[in-house]
Amino acid sequence: MKDRFSGGYRLGLFITFEGCDGSGKSTQARMLKAYLTEQGHDVVHTREPGGSPGAEEIRGLILNGDMDRWSPETEILLFTAARRDHVERVIRPTLARGGIVICDRFADSTRVYQGVARADLRPVVDQLHELMIGIEPDHTFLLDIDPDESLNRGLQRIGAEERFESFGADLQRAIHAGFSRLEDEFPERVHRVSGEGEIDEVFERVRALADSIISAKSAPTPN
């Protein structure tokens, strides 16, 4: 796939995990990283916002503090700045050497949270992404669970980074609907995976999908 900012074609594989807060995507991303590493692949597991030292600093600005600290417009700029640094320093170098990037959230989360669920700013998100990022995942694993259950799980977390869960059930339902629309918008890239059931049951679905993707990528191209 062409990377507009790298001046060439990407050699590796870029997989993202998306879904509502509490959907289990972070756990599944870590498990997939461990599995693919055991298979002998060069794998980098990372996250957004964050993933590079500069982006992690911006993460603290976004997720800590009062939930009305930033407007949706300001959040978009902060997420884009963090993502640009992350892509430059982690994602693009890994793909350029032929590695696999597994990222817990990427631009789809900004499209949904800031572009749909909190404000009707999707055109702004897309314009900034095209201008400053210029890269999309090869495949996105959308972990799908009931939005009320995802909120309950999110509120059970211990720690400071609970800002988006604090917006409540209506936001979680809007986020769930936003991710569902992305599946229709990018059907070749976004793959819905049921997040219901035990962790190992969910991972079997994730593993099977990843095996299929890697097998297809490794298959020889017909002459």
Order of alpha helices (4+ residues) and beta strands (2+ residues): beta-beta-beta-alpha-beta-alpha-alpha-alpha-beta-alpha-alpha-beta-alpha-alpha-beta-alpha
